Amino acid sequence: MHPYLIALLLLLSIGTCGPAPLAAQFPYDLDNPQLVGELPEELDEISGLTIRNGDLLAVEDEYGILYRLALADGSILERTEFWESGDYEGLATVGENEVWVTKSNGRLYRITAPGTNEQRVKEYNTWLKGENDVEGLAYDATRNRLLLACKDDPKGNGMSKENRYIFAFDLETKKLGEEAAYSIPREDDFSPSALAIHPLTGQLFLTSSVGNRLLVADAEGRIETVRKLDKRFLPQAEGLAFTADGTLYISTEARDGEPARIYRLPLAP
């Protein structure tokens, strides 16, 4: 049976037994996102988003610069250089003192005490390559690991080309597992462009700029829903981040003459 149909039947069966779960209700109004702010030209290719100490952090995919943005309006508060130029695609906050950034080739950068005199950066190589096109990074606190979402197929490891894969980087051993932590069916060429974990439910949220969609899976990777993103607001969603109360932030690159933007989606009651 088709995986989406299985997920739908499961949701319907759960709904007949009591209040619908968070996933079934889907408590975000994707048709009416709140504009946080339009971004300057230097962030036209914003490619990653996370929350740290009440601010947004962002990277774009050409320069090794960490941008600190105001949560209220997206204005740039600080620019912090952390590495040389490269194709940076995702970032995640780990604890109170670390930010991790990934390149599309799977290399990871741990930035401790970013933006201070004590800032230190360390690079970690993984077995992933540029052809894997890593585009999403998220911190899984429950399992002390980073999750790296690949936009393209892993080459030469025997995995099915019918799926997209998410791999786990163990923060204790600093090693990337060779087996996929999650596999996502490649329906209509779904290609992850951003990844975040819901702080209240543990669900995986993934966007795909191909087809403009948002996919939600449970903590075990079972797909719960797939929603269409409105191109008027999010023509190329490349960043996802949650605040502790479940408020969702989505960034989109500049496109068709329109600037890059960040939108806010409050968690519905």
N, C-alpha and C positions, 0 to 999 in steps of 0.2 A: 504493500500500500504506500502511496506517496507520502513522504514525511510531513508535508504541510497539512495533509488531510488527517494524518494521525494526530498531530498537535491540535487541530481544530476539534476533533472528536473528543480528545481528552479534556479540553477546556469546557466543552459543552456538558460533558458528563459531570465535571466538578461543579459546574454552575447549578445543576439541579439538586445538589445536596446541601446548599447553604449559600452564604454570601460569596460572590465571585472574587477570586484572588486578584492581587494587584495586576498580574499579567493579563487576565481576562478583561479587566476594566480598562486597561491601558490609560492611565491617568495623566496623559499629556495631550494638550490640544495642538496638534501639529499644523492645523489650519490657521492658527492665530498666534504664532510665536511673537514674543515681545522683543523688539529691537533694542539691544544693549548699545550698539554704536557701530558706525561705519569706521573702517580702519584706514590709516594712511597708506600711501603707495608702497612703502617699504614692506608692508605686510600683505601685499596682493596675493602672495602664495603661502598664506598661513597654512601650516600643515600639521599642527599638533596643539593640544590644549590640555591644561590641568589646573587644579586649584591648589594654592599654597598660602597659608597664613592670611586668608581673607582676600586674596588677590587672584587674578587669572595669570597664568604663565603661558607663553606661546613660543613656538619656533616657526620659522619659515624654511623653505627647502633649498636655500642657496648658501646661507651664511651661518656660521656657528655663533649665533647670538640668541640669548635667552631674553625674551621680552616680558617685563612685568606690567600688567594691564589692570586698570581700575575695574573692579567688579560692577560698578554702577554704570559706567558709560564706555568702557573699553579703551579709554585714553592711555597712552604709553606713560608709565611712571618711571621706568628704568630699563636700560639696555645693558646686558652683561655678556661680554664675549667669553666663550668657554672653549672654543676650538677653531680650527681653520675652516675654510669654506667646504661645503659638502651637501649631499642630498639628505637633509634631516626631515624625518617624517612623523615622529611621535614623541611624546614625553609623558612622564608620570612622576608624581610626588610619592616618596617613600619616607614615612615617619616625619619628623619635624625638621630634619637637617639635610635631606638628600633629594635631589631631582635627577631622574634618569632620562636620557635622550637616546633615540635610536636613529640610525641611518637606514636608508632603503636596503643596504647590503647586510643588515643584521648586526652591525657593530653597535655596541652600547657605550654610553658615556655616563659615568657617575659623577655628578657635581655635588660636592659637599659645601655647605655654607655659601650658597650662591649669592653673588653680589656683595660679599664682605671681603675684608682683608685676609680672612682665613680660607677663602675659596680654594678648593683643590679639585682637579679633574683627573679621572682615570679612565682609560679606554679598555674595553673588553671585546675581543674577537669571538665570534661564534662561527659555526659551520655553515650558516646561511650565506648566500651570495647575492650580488646585485640583481641577478635574474629572478630571485624570489620576491623582490619588491616588497619589503616590509613596510607597511603603512599605518599600523596601529600598535600602540603600546599602552598597557594598563598594569597597575599594581594590584595583585591579588593578596590582600593582607591575611586572609584566612589560611593561605598555604605558603606564605612568605616567598612569593615568586613574582616575576614579571611575565606578562603574556604578550607575545609578539604575533600580530596577525599579518599573514602574507597575502598580498594581492595576486600573486602569480603562483603557479604550481612549483613545488619542490622538484628539482631535477635529479634523477638518478637514484632515488631512494625507494622506488617501488610503490609510492603512494598514488592513489587513483586521481586521474585528471578530472574526475567528476566532482571533486570537492575542493574547497579552500581550507587552509590549515592554520591553526593557532598553536604556537610552540611555547613552552614554559622555560624560563631562565631562573634557576634556583639561586636565590639570593644568599644562601649559606655557602654553597659550593662554587658559586659564580660560573656555573656550567649550563648550557642550553641542552635540554633533553632532545634525543634523536627521534623519539616517538611523539606524535602530535598529541597535545593536550585536548584539543577539540578539532572536529572536522565539520565544515559547513557545506551543505549541498550547493553546488554551483548552479542554482536555478536562474535562468535568464542572465547568465554571466555575472552573478553576484560576486563582486570583488571588493573586499574590505578596504575602506579608506580611513577608518577611525574605530577605536575600541575603548570602552569604558565599562567599569563594573558599578552597578547600582549599589549605593552604600546601605540601603535598607533591606534589599531583597537578595543581593548577591547575583542578580541577573547580569548577563552579558548583553551590552548594547553595541551594535556594530552598524556603521553606515557604509553604504556603497555609492560612490559617486557615479558609477556605471548603473544607470537605471534609477538613480535618485531614490534610494530606499533605506529604511531603518529596520534592522532585524533585531529581535529580542529573543534570547535563549535563556533557559534556566542555568543554574550553577553547574549542572552536569552536561550542558551543551545541547539539550533538547530544545528545538525551536518552538517558541510559543506564539510569536506573531511576526508578520512582516508588513510594514506600513510604507506607503508612498510619501515622499517628501515633496513639498510644493516648490517647483523651480522658481517661482516668483521670489521666494525668500531664500531658498537654499539650492542654488544651481549646482554647487559642487562642495558638498559637505565634507570637510577634511579634519575636523576636530570635535571631540566630545569630552565633556567634563561634568562631574556632579559636585554640588556642595553637600554637606553632611545631612541636610534636611531633604535631600532628594531632588532639589532644583537642578534641571538639566540645562547645560549651555552647549550650543552647537556653533561652530565657526564654519564659514564658507569662503572659498577663495574668490577673488575678483573674476568676473566673467562678463563678456558681452558689453563692455563699457561700464559696468556697475562695479563699485568698490567691494573689497572684502568686508564681511560683516560678522558680528557675533549676535546670536539670539539667545534669549532666556525662555525656558518653558517651566513654569512653576508646577509642582506636584499638586494635582487636583485633590480636594478634600475627599 
